Amino acid sequence: MSALASILLTAAGDLAVPIIKKLLGDKLGGAGGEIAGKVIDAIAEKAGVSPEALPDLPAGDLQEAIVAAEPEAADILMQHVESQRLMNETLKAEIDKGGPTWTWAWRPGWMWLLAFVWLYALILRPLTNAAFGASIEAIDLGILMTLTGVFTGLYMGGHTALRGIEKWKGERR
């Protein structure tokens, strides 16, 4: 698809269609790649061909399709920006919901702690032992797995259990 993106990018640059040019120029993968894919699909739809057939289109038809797809590309970009804004608001709301820091900070704290302990147990300790001839004792992986499972259960199931108890108490009143 990168060859197709470069063809469309060249045509969009010649036409000075700023949104399509920016979206295709920023095609780096991830969300940008997804957006560029949607833009390419929109151009193909306006041209009345499949995305794979766009390189074979005459230059005039391709340019007309790019110009026709410009408003749709702007809508695609605005939808992505709005989605990103809502995600940021959700994350900010979790941090700003008030109360002591520990009420929200325990989850990222435990995630980083568990990530480090797994890294230590599976990579750092064996490398240290091999490199320096040390004999650092291993962490019992069964205990580490249990600890990880308990954290996952609290993290994923804690809210579900809490909501269930609240609902049960609310219905009994």
C-alpha positions in Angstrom: 0.0 0.0 0.0 3.0 2.3 0.4 3.5 2.6 -3.4 -0.2 3.5 -3.7 0.2 6.1 -0.9 3.2 7.6 -2.7 1.2 7.8 -6.0 -1.7 9.5 -4.2 0.6 11.7 -2.3 2.2 13.0 -5.5 -1.2 13.6 -7.1 -2.5 15.3 -3.9 0.6 17.5 -3.8 0.1 18.5 -7.4 -3.5 19.5 -6.6 -2.7 21.2 -3.3 -5.3 19.2 -1.4 -3.9 19.8 2.0 -5.8 17.3 4.2 -5.2 14.3 2.0 -1.6 15.3 1.4 -1.0 15.6 5.2 -2.8 12.3 6.0 -0.9 10.3 3.4 2.4 12.0 4.2 2.0 11.0 7.9 1.4 7.4 7.0 3.6 5.8 9.7 1.5 2.9 10.8 -0.8 2.6 13.8 -3.7 5.1 13.9 -2.0 7.1 11.1 -1.9 4.0 8.8 -5.5 3.3 9.6 -6.6 6.8 8.7 -4.5 6.8 5.5 -6.2 3.5 4.6 -9.6 5.0 5.1 -8.6 8.0 2.9 -7.3 5.7 0.2 -10.6 3.7 0.4 -12.5 7.0 0.1 -10.5 8.1 -3.0 -11.1 4.7 -4.6 -14.8 4.9 -3.8 -15.0 8.4 -5.5 -13.0 7.0 -8.5 -15.4 4.0 -8.7 -12.6 1.4 -8.5 -10.9 -0.8 -5.9 -7.9 0.7 -4.0 -5.6 -1.8 -5.8 -6.7 -0.3 -9.2 -5.9 3.3 -8.3 -2.4 3.2 -9.7 -3.8 2.2 -13.1 -6.2 5.1 -13.2 -5.5 7.9 -15.7 -4.0 11.0 -13.9 -7.0 13.2 -14.6 -9.5 10.7 -13.1 -7.2 10.1 -10.1 -7.0 13.9 -9.5 -10.8 14.3 -9.7 -11.3 11.4 -7.2 -8.8 13.0 -4.8 -10.5 16.4 -5.0 -13.9 14.7 -4.5 -12.6 12.8 -1.4 -11.1 15.8 0.3 -14.2 16.7 2.4 -14.5 13.0 3.4 -10.9 12.9 4.4 -11.5 16.0 6.6 -14.4 14.1 8.3 -12.2 11.1 8.9 -9.5 13.2 10.5 -12.1 15.0 12.7 -13.5 11.7 13.9 -10.0 10.5 14.8 -9.3 13.8 16.7 -12.6 13.6 18.5 -11.9 10.0 19.5 -8.5 11.0 20.8 -10.0 13.9 22.7 -12.6 11.6 24.4 -9.9 9.1 25.3 -7.8 11.9 26.9 -10.8 13.2 28.8 -11.5 9.7 30.2 -7.9 9.3 31.3 -7.9 12.7 32.9 -11.2 12.1 34.6 -9.8 9.0 36.3 -6.8 10.9 37.7 -8.9 14.0 38.6 -11.8 12.2 40.2 -10.7 13.3 43.6 -9.8 11.5 46.8 -6.4 10.3 47.8 -3.8 9.4 45.2 -3.6 5.8 46.3 -7.2 5.2 45.1 -6.1 5.4 41.5 -2.3 5.1 41.7 -2.2 1.5 42.9 -3.0 0.1 39.5 -0.2 1.7 37.5 2.1 1.2 40.5 1.4 -2.5 40.6 1.6 -2.8 36.8 5.1 -1.3 36.8 6.2 -3.4 39.8 5.0 -6.6 38.2 6.6 -5.7 34.9 9.9 -5.1 36.6 9.7 -8.3 38.7 8.9 -10.4 35.6 11.8 -8.7 33.7 14.1 -9.4 36.6 13.0 -13.0 37.0 13.2 -14.0 33.3 15.9 -11.8 31.9 18.0 -9.7 34.4 18.7 -12.4 36.9 19.8 -15.1 34.4 21.9 -12.5 32.5 23.6 -11.4 35.7 24.3 -14.9 36.8 25.7 -15.8 33.4 27.8 -12.6 32.9 29.3 -12.4 36.4 29.2 -16.0 37.6 26.9 -14.9 40.4 24.4 -17.2 42.0 21.4 -15.0 42.6 18.5 -17.1 43.7 15.5 -17.3 41.4 12.1 -15.9 42.3 9.6 -18.7 42.5 7.6 -18.3 39.3 4.6 -20.0 40.8 4.4 -17.3 43.5 5.0 -14.6 40.9 2.2 -16.1 38.7 -0.2 -16.2 41.7 0.6 -12.6 42.6 0.1 -11.5 38.9 -3.2 -13.4 38.9 -4.4 -11.8 42.1 -3.6 -8.4 40.8 -5.3 -9.1 37.5 -8.4 -10.4 39.4 -8.5 -7.2 41.6 -7.9 -4.9 38.7 -10.4 -6.5 36.3 -12.9 -8.1 38.7 -12.8 -5.6 41.5 -15.1 -3.1 39.8 -17.5 -5.8 38.7 -17.8 -7.2 42.2 -18.2 -3.7 43.7 -20.9 -2.8 41.3 -22.7 -6.1 41.9 -22.6 -5.5 45.7 -23.9 -1.9 45.3 -26.7 -3.1 43.1 -27.6 -5.9 45.5 -27.6 -3.5 48.5 -29.7 -1.0 46.4 -32.3 -3.6 45.6 -32.7 -4.7 49.2 -33.6 -1.2 50.5 
